[in-house]
């Protein structure tokens, strides 16, 4: 198997504080890889080491077989980076931004002009390509950032919270473009707080907490590992107090309006308890579903365990 990214024993200190400790993983070519973790977990520091912005105190990074420390220019030329905060030049037009980044990557005048025009059309900015970026919304600026990051057609694309705070249209356009790149063989690394987004997009996820890797697997395998975090979701005909349902088999109850979700290791016993309360309080059940643990449930469980 060929790997697009190899992180081996990455450790990064800032004074006495260890932000990342012995992080290792491999990303095969063409994989959509997720890097998840709570705020301050070490995700962004890890991404900065992987992209050559920071040098690790210990450990090595390889991008498409090139060592980031020994061959930084060659390694960086094979990747694109879309940061959470756009890195475009506000006084330049959208077209000028893309062509400038194309020049950074050594593209010819003709190639960068052709690719800039094509990308701006694809990103829904063709009609505003010659306007200064400072007039654009946050979502439009992020679309330009994507164009700048991929104008050289990188083999590896890093996205650091790319859809945070964006409108629905911009988010969908960005996600669709990245998914298309991945289908065409590109390797994508995504950091996000949106667990559902990671669940839908990623082939494999790495969960980091307190600077360490706490899980590394497919979303499906991680959910299967925590089968004990199953739940029962019930919609009643009227609101009910959560505390009425607590028993040894129901560990947590969440309620919103008439719908309640009961977390349990034993769905059968939980349903028996729910039916008992239903009869006692004269409730009518409108719907009842048993649910497997979500990736968000796994994420919460793992980060609680590592605290």
C-alpha positions as a Markdown table, in Angstrom:
| # | Residue | x | y | z |
|---|---|---|---|---|
| 1 | Unk | 0.0 | 0.0 | 0.0 |
| 2 | Unk | 1.3 | 3.5 | -0.9 |
| 3 | Unk | 0.9 | 6.2 | 1.7 |
| 4 | Unk | 0.3 | 9.9 | 1.0 |
| 5 | Unk | 1.1 | 10.9 | 4.6 |
| 6 | Unk | 3.2 | 9.2 | 7.2 |
| 7 | Unk | 3.4 | 10.8 | 10.7 |
| 8 | Unk | 5.9 | 9.1 | 12.9 |
| 9 | Unk | 6.2 | 9.9 | 16.6 |
| 10 | Unk | 5.3 | 13.6 | 16.3 |
| 11 | Unk | 5.9 | 15.6 | 19.5 |
| 12 | Unk | 5.7 | 19.4 | 19.8 |
| 13 | Unk | 6.5 | 21.4 | 22.9 |
| 14 | Unk | 6.0 | 25.1 | 23.6 |
| 15 | Unk | 8.2 | 25.8 | 26.5 |
| 16 | Unk | 7.1 | 23.4 | 29.2 |
| 17 | Unk | 3.8 | 22.7 | 27.6 |
| 18 | Unk | 3.6 | 19.6 | 25.4 |
| 19 | Unk | 0.9 | 20.3 | 22.8 |
| 20 | Unk | 1.4 | 17.0 | 20.8 |
| 21 | Unk | 2.9 | 13.9 | 22.2 |
| 22 | Unk | 4.0 | 10.9 | 20.1 |
| 23 | Unk | 1.4 | 11.1 | 17.4 |
| 24 | Unk | 1.7 | 8.5 | 14.7 |
| 25 | Unk | -0.6 | 7.5 | 11.8 |
| 26 | Unk | -0.5 | 6.7 | 8.1 |
| 27 | Unk | -2.9 | 7.9 | 5.4 |
| 28 | Unk | -3.1 | 5.8 | 2.2 |
| 29 | Unk | -3.2 | 7.6 | -1.1 |
| 30 | Unk | -6.8 | 8.5 | -2.1 |
| 31 | Unk | -8.2 | 8.3 | 1.4 |
| 32 | Unk | -10.5 | 10.9 | 3.0 |
| 33 | Unk | -9.0 | 11.1 | 6.5 |
| 34 | Unk | -10.5 | 12.9 | 9.5 |
| 35 | Unk | -8.6 | 14.4 | 12.4 |
| 36 | Unk | -11.0 | 15.0 | 15.3 |
| 37 | Unk | -10.7 | 16.3 | 18.8 |
| 38 | Unk | -12.0 | 18.9 | 21.3 |
| 39 | Unk | -10.6 | 22.4 | 21.5 |
| 40 | Unk | -7.0 | 22.4 | 22.6 |
| 41 | Unk | -6.5 | 18.7 | 21.7 |
| 42 | Unk | -3.6 | 19.3 | 19.4 |
| 43 | Unk | -5.3 | 19.1 | 16.0 |
| 44 | Unk | -4.1 | 22.4 | 14.6 |
| 45 | Unk | -0.5 | 21.9 | 15.9 |
| 46 | Unk | -0.5 | 18.4 | 14.2 |
| 47 | Unk | -1.7 | 19.9 | 10.9 |
| 48 | Unk | 1.0 | 22.6 | 11.1 |
| 49 | Unk | 3.7 | 20.0 | 11.5 |
| 50 | Unk | 2.2 | 17.9 | 8.7 |
| 51 | Unk | 2.3 | 20.9 | 6.4 |
| 52 | Unk | 5.7 | 22.1 | 7.4 |
| 53 | Unk | 4.6 | 25.3 | 9.2 |
| 54 | Unk | 6.0 | 23.9 | 12.5 |
| 55 | Unk | 9.0 | 21.7 | 13.0 |
| 56 | Unk | 8.4 | 18.9 | 15.5 |
| 57 | Unk | 10.7 | 18.5 | 18.4 |
| 58 | Unk | 10.6 | 14.8 | 17.9 |
| 59 | Unk | 9.4 | 12.7 | 15.0 |
| 60 | Unk | 9.2 | 12.9 | 11.2 |
| 61 | Unk | 6.6 | 13.7 | 8.5 |
| 62 | Unk | 6.6 | 12.2 | 5.0 |
| 63 | Unk | 4.3 | 13.6 | 2.2 |
| 64 | Unk | 4.0 | 11.5 | -0.9 |
| 65 | Unk | 7.3 | 9.8 | 0.0 |
| 66 | Unk | 9.2 | 13.0 | 0.6 |
| 67 | Unk | 10.6 | 13.9 | 4.0 |
| 68 | Unk | 9.2 | 17.3 | 5.1 |
| 69 | Unk | 12.5 | 18.3 | 6.8 |
| 70 | Unk | 14.9 | 17.1 | 4.1 |
| 71 | Unk | 12.8 | 18.0 | 1.1 |
| 72 | Unk | 10.5 | 20.8 | 2.3 |
| 73 | Unk | 9.9 | 22.5 | -1.1 |
| 74 | Unk | 9.1 | 19.3 | -2.9 |
| 75 | Unk | 6.9 | 18.1 | -0.2 |
| 76 | Unk | 5.0 | 21.3 | 0.1 |
| 77 | Unk | 4.5 | 21.6 | -3.6 |
| 78 | Unk | 2.5 | 18.4 | -3.5 |
| 79 | Unk | 0.0 | 19.7 | -1.0 |
| 80 | Unk | -2.7 | 22.3 | -0.6 |
| 81 | Unk | -3.9 | 23.9 | 2.6 |
| 82 | Unk | -7.3 | 25.5 | 3.3 |
| 83 | Unk | -7.1 | 27.2 | 6.8 |
| 84 | Unk | -10.1 | 28.0 | 9.0 |
| 85 | Unk | -9.4 | 31.7 | 8.4 |
| 86 | Unk | -8.9 | 32.5 | 4.7 |
| 87 | Unk | -5.4 | 33.6 | 3.6 |
| 88 | Unk | -6.5 | 35.6 | 0.6 |
| 89 | Unk | -5.3 | 39.1 | -0.2 |
| 90 | Unk | -8.3 | 41.4 | 0.3 |
| 91 | Unk | -7.2 | 44.2 | -2.0 |
| 92 | Unk | -6.7 | 41.8 | -5.0 |
| 93 | Unk | -9.5 | 40.4 | -7.1 |
| 94 | Unk | -10.5 | 36.8 | -6.9 |
| 95 | Unk | -8.8 | 36.1 | -10.2 |
| 96 | Unk | -5.6 | 37.9 | -9.1 |
| 97 | Unk | -5.5 | 35.9 | -5.9 |
| 98 | Unk | -5.7 | 32.6 | -7.8 |
| 99 | Unk | -3.2 | 33.6 | -10.4 |
| 100 | Unk | -0.8 | 34.8 | -7.7 |
| 101 | Unk | -0.9 | 31.5 | -5.9 |
| 102 | Unk | -0.5 | 29.7 | -9.2 |
| 103 | Unk | 2.7 | 31.8 | -9.7 |
| 104 | Unk | 3.9 | 30.8 | -6.3 |
| 105 | Unk | 3.7 | 27.1 | -7.5 |
| 106 | Unk | 5.6 | 27.8 | -10.7 |
| 107 | Unk | 2.6 | 27.5 | -13.1 |
| 108 | Unk | 3.0 | 29.2 | -16.5 |
| 109 | Unk | 1.0 | 32.4 | -17.2 |
| 110 | Unk | -1.3 | 30.6 | -19.6 |
| 111 | Unk | -1.9 | 27.6 | -17.2 |
| 112 | Unk | -2.7 | 29.7 | -14.2 |
| 113 | Unk | -5.0 | 32.0 | -16.2 |
| 114 | Unk | -6.9 | 29.0 | -17.6 |
| 115 | Unk | -7.1 | 27.2 | -14.2 |
| 116 | Unk | -8.2 | 30.4 | -12.4 |
| 117 | Unk | -11.1 | 31.0 | -14.8 |
| 118 | Unk | -12.2 | 27.4 | -14.6 |
| 119 | Unk | -12.0 | 27.2 | -10.8 |
| 120 | Unk | -13.9 | 30.5 | -10.3 |
| 121 | Unk | -16.7 | 29.3 | -12.5 |
| 122 | Unk | -16.8 | 26.0 | -10.7 |
| 123 | Unk | -16.9 | 27.7 | -7.3 |
| 124 | Unk | -19.8 | 30.0 | -8.4 |
| 125 | Unk | -17.7 | 33.1 | -8.6 |
| 126 | Unk | -17.3 | 33.6 | -12.3 |
| 127 | Unk | -19.5 | 36.7 | -12.4 |
| 128 | Unk | -17.5 | 38.4 | -9.6 |
| 129 | Unk | -14.0 | 37.2 | -10.5 |
| 130 | Unk | -12.7 | 40.7 | -11.1 |
| 131 | Unk | -14.0 | 42.2 | -7.9 |
| 132 | Unk | -11.7 | 42.9 | -4.9 |
| 133 | Unk | -12.0 | 40.2 | -2.2 |
| 134 | Unk | -12.7 | 42.7 | 0.5 |
| 135 | Unk | -16.2 | 43.1 | -0.9 |
| 136 | Unk | -16.9 | 39.3 | -0.5 |
| 137 | Unk | -18.8 | 37.5 | 2.3 |
| 138 | Unk | -17.0 | 35.0 | 4.5 |
| 139 | Unk | -18.3 | 32.1 | 2.5 |
| 140 | Unk | -17.2 | 33.7 | -0.8 |
| 141 | Unk | -13.7 | 34.4 | 0.6 |
| 142 | Unk | -13.4 | 30.8 | 1.7 |
| 143 | Unk | -14.3 | 29.6 | -1.8 |
| 144 | Unk | -11.5 | 31.8 | -3.1 |
| 145 | Unk | -9.2 | 30.2 | -0.5 |
| 146 | Unk | -10.1 | 26.8 | -1.9 |
| 147 | Unk | -9.3 | 28.0 | -5.4 |
| 148 | Unk | -5.9 | 29.2 | -4.2 |
| 149 | Unk | -5.1 | 26.0 | -2.4 |
| 150 | Unk | -5.9 | 23.7 | -5.4 |
| 151 | Unk | -4.9 | 25.7 | -8.5 |
| 152 | Unk | -1.7 | 23.7 | -8.7 |
| 153 | Unk | -3.8 | 20.4 | -8.5 |
| 154 | Unk | -2.2 | 19.1 | -5.3 |
| 155 | Unk | -2.1 | 15.4 | -4.5 |
| 156 | Unk | -2.8 | 16.0 | -0.8 |
| 157 | Unk | -5.3 | 18.6 | 0.5 |
| 158 | Unk | -5.5 | 19.7 | 4.2 |
| 159 | Unk | -8.7 | 21.4 | 5.4 |
| 160 | Unk | -8.7 | 23.0 | 8.9 |
| 161 | Unk | -12.3 | 23.6 | 9.9 |
| 162 | Unk | -13.1 | 24.7 | 6.3 |
| 163 | Unk | -16.9 | 25.1 | 6.8 |
| 164 | Unk | -16.9 | 26.7 | 10.2 |
| 165 | Unk | -19.5 | 29.5 | 10.3 |
| 166 | Unk | -20.4 | 29.4 | 6.6 |
| 167 | Unk | -23.8 | 29.7 | 5.0 |
| 168 | Unk | -25.4 | 26.5 | 3.7 |
| 169 | Unk | -24.7 | 27.3 | 0.0 |
| 170 | Unk | -21.0 | 28.0 | 0.5 |
| 171 | Unk | -20.6 | 24.9 | 2.8 |
| 172 | Unk | -22.3 | 22.6 | 0.3 |
| 173 | Unk | -20.2 | 24.0 | -2.6 |
| 174 | Unk | -17.0 | 23.5 | -0.6 |
| 175 | Unk | -17.9 | 20.0 | 0.5 |
| 176 | Unk | -18.9 | 19.0 | -3.1 |
| 177 | Unk | -15.7 | 20.3 | -4.5 |
| 178 | Unk | -13.5 | 18.4 | -2.0 |
| 179 | Unk | -15.5 | 15.2 | -2.4 |
| 180 | Unk | -15.0 | 15.4 | -6.2 |
| 181 | Unk | -11.2 | 15.9 | -5.7 |
| 182 | Unk | -11.2 | 12.8 | -3.5 |
| 183 | Unk | -13.2 | 10.7 | -6.0 |
| 184 | Unk | -10.6 | 11.7 | -8.6 |
| 185 | Unk | -7.8 | 10.2 | -6.5 |
| 186 | Unk | -6.8 | 13.1 | -4.2 |
| 187 | Unk | -6.0 | 12.5 | -0.6 |
| 188 | Unk | -7.9 | 14.7 | 1.8 |
| 189 | Unk | -7.2 | 15.4 | 5.5 |
| 190 | Unk | -10.0 | 17.2 | 7.4 |
| 191 | Unk | -10.1 | 18.7 | 10.9 |
| 192 | Unk | -13.5 | 19.6 | 12.1 |
| 193 | Unk | -15.7 | 20.0 | 15.1 |
| 194 | Unk | -18.7 | 18.8 | 13.1 |
| 195 | Unk | -18.8 | 15.1 | 14.0 |
| 196 | Unk | -21.6 | 14.4 | 11.6 |
| 197 | Unk | -19.7 | 15.9 | 8.7 |
| 198 | Unk | -16.7 | 13.7 | 9.5 |
| 199 | Unk | -19.0 | 10.7 | 9.8 |
| 200 | Unk | -20.4 | 11.3 | 6.3 |
| 201 | Unk | -17.1 | 12.2 | 4.6 |
| 202 | Unk | -14.3 | 10.3 | 6.1 |
| 203 | Unk | -13.1 | 6.8 | 5.3 |
| 204 | Unk | -11.1 | 6.8 | 8.5 |
| 205 | Unk | -10.8 | 9.1 | 11.5 |
| 206 | Unk | -8.1 | 9.8 | 14.1 |
| 207 | Unk | -9.3 | 11.2 | 17.4 |
| 208 | Unk | -6.8 | 13.2 | 19.4 |
| 209 | Unk | -7.2 | 14.4 | 23.0 |
| 210 | Unk | -4.6 | 16.0 | 25.3 |
| 211 | Unk | -2.1 | 15.8 | 22.4 |
| 212 | Unk | -2.4 | 12.0 | 22.1 |
| 213 | Unk | -4.1 | 9.6 | 19.7 |
| 214 | Unk | -7.0 | 8.0 | 21.5 |
| 215 | Unk | -8.6 | 6.2 | 18.6 |
| 216 | Unk | -7.8 | 5.5 | 14.9 |
| 217 | Unk | -10.2 | 3.5 | 12.8 |
| 218 | Unk | -13.2 | 3.7 | 10.4 |
| 219 | Unk | -16.3 | 5.5 | 11.8 |
| 220 | Unk | -18.2 | 2.2 | 11.5 |
| 221 | Unk | -15.6 | 0.2 | 13.5 |
| 222 | Unk | -15.4 | 2.9 | 16.2 |
| 223 | Unk | -19.2 | 2.8 | 16.6 |
| 224 | Unk | -19.1 | -1.0 | 16.9 |
| 225 | Unk | -16.5 | -0.7 | 19.6 |
| 226 | Unk | -18.9 | 1.2 | 21.8 |
| 227 | Unk | -22.0 | -0.9 | 21.3 |
| 228 | Unk | -22.8 | -0.3 | 24.9 |
| 229 | Unk | -23.6 | 3.4 | 24.1 |
| 230 | Unk | -26.8 | 2.4 | 22.3 |
| 231 | Unk | -30.0 | 4.4 | 22.9 |
| 232 | Unk | -33.7 | 4.3 | 22.6 |
| 233 | Unk | -35.5 | 7.3 | 21.1 |
| 234 | Unk | -39.2 | 7.7 | 22.0 |
| 235 | Unk | -41.8 | 10.4 | 21.1 |
| 236 | Unk | -44.7 | 10.7 | 23.5 |
| 237 | Unk | -48.0 | 12.6 | 23.1 |
| 238 | Unk | -46.8 | 15.1 | 25.7 |
| 239 | Unk | -43.6 | 16.2 | 27.5 |
| 240 | Unk | -42.4 | 14.0 | 30.4 |
| 241 | Unk | -39.9 | 14.7 | 33.2 |
| 242 | Unk | -36.5 | 13.0 | 32.4 |
| 243 | Unk | -36.0 | 11.9 | 36.0 |
| 244 | Unk | -39.0 | 9.6 | 35.9 |
| 245 | Unk | -37.1 | 7.2 | 33.7 |
| 246 | Unk | -33.7 | 6.8 | 35.5 |
| 247 | Unk | -32.9 | 3.2 | 36.4 |
| 248 | Unk | -29.7 | 1.2 | 36.6 |
| 249 | Unk | -29.9 | 0.3 | 32.9 |
| 250 | Unk | -30.6 | 3.9 | 31.7 |
| 251 | Unk | -27.4 | 5.9 | 32.2 |
| 252 | Unk | -28.5 | 9.2 | 30.6 |
| 253 | Unk | -31.7 | 10.8 | 29.3 |
| 254 | Unk | -32.0 | 13.7 | 26.9 |
| 255 | Unk | -35.3 | 15.4 | 26.2 |
| 256 | Unk | -36.5 | 17.9 | 23.6 |
| 257 | Unk | -40.2 | 18.7 | 23.5 |
| 258 | Unk | -42.1 | 15.4 | 23.4 |
| 259 | Unk | -39.1 | 13.4 | 22.2 |
| 260 | Unk | -36.7 | 11.7 | 24.6 |
| 261 | Unk | -33.5 | 9.7 | 24.1 |
| 262 | Unk | -32.5 | 7.1 | 26.6 |
| 263 | Unk | -28.8 | 5.9 | 26.6 |
| 264 | Unk | -28.5 | 2.3 | 27.8 |
| 265 | Unk | -26.3 | -0.8 | 27.6 |
| 266 | Unk | -29.5 | -3.0 | 27.6 |
| 267 | Unk | -32.2 | -1.6 | 25.2 |
| 268 | Unk | -34.6 | -4.5 | 26.0 |
| 269 | Unk | -34.6 | -3.6 | 29.8 |
| 270 | Unk | -34.7 | 0.1 | 29.0 |
| 271 | Unk | -37.9 | -0.4 | 26.9 |
| 272 | Unk | -39.5 | -2.4 | 29.7 |
| 273 | Unk | -38.8 | 0.5 | 32.0 |
| 274 | Unk | -40.2 | 3.1 | 29.5 |
| 275 | Unk | -43.4 | 1.1 | 29.0 |
| 276 | Unk | -43.8 | 0.9 | 32.8 |
| 277 | Unk | -43.6 | 4.7 | 33.1 |
| 278 | Unk | -45.9 | 5.0 | 30.1 |
| 279 | Unk | -48.6 | 3.0 | 31.8 |
| 280 | Unk | -48.2 | 4.7 | 35.2 |
| 281 | Unk | -48.5 | 8.2 | 33.6 |
| 282 | Unk | -51.1 | 7.4 | 31.0 |
| 283 | Unk | -48.8 | 8.3 | 28.1 |
| 284 | Unk | -49.2 | 7.5 | 24.4 |
| 285 | Unk | -46.1 | 6.5 | 22.4 |
| 286 | Unk | -46.1 | 8.1 | 18.9 |
| 287 | Unk | -42.8 | 6.5 | 17.8 |
| 288 | Unk | -40.0 | 4.3 | 19.2 |
| 289 | Unk | -36.6 | 3.6 | 17.7 |
| 290 | Unk | -33.5 | 1.8 | 19.0 |
| 291 | Unk | -30.3 | 3.5 | 17.8 |
| 292 | Unk | -26.7 | 2.3 | 17.5 |
| 293 | Unk | -24.1 | 4.7 | 18.9 |
| 294 | Unk | -23.3 | 7.6 | 16.6 |
| 295 | Unk | -19.7 | 8.8 | 15.9 |
| 296 | Unk | -20.5 | 11.7 | 18.2 |
| 297 | Unk | -21.3 | 9.3 | 21.0 |
| 298 | Unk | -18.0 | 7.5 | 20.4 |
| 299 | Unk | -16.1 | 10.9 | 20.3 |
| 300 | Unk | -17.6 | 12.0 | 23.7 |
| 301 | Unk | -16.9 | 8.6 | 25.3 |
| 302 | Unk | -13.3 | 8.5 | 24.2 |
| 303 | Unk | -12.5 | 12.1 | 25.1 |
| 304 | Unk | -14.1 | 11.5 | 28.5 |
| 305 | Unk | -12.0 | 8.4 | 29.0 |
| 306 | Unk | -8.8 | 10.3 | 28.1 |
| 307 | Unk | -9.4 | 13.2 | 30.5 |
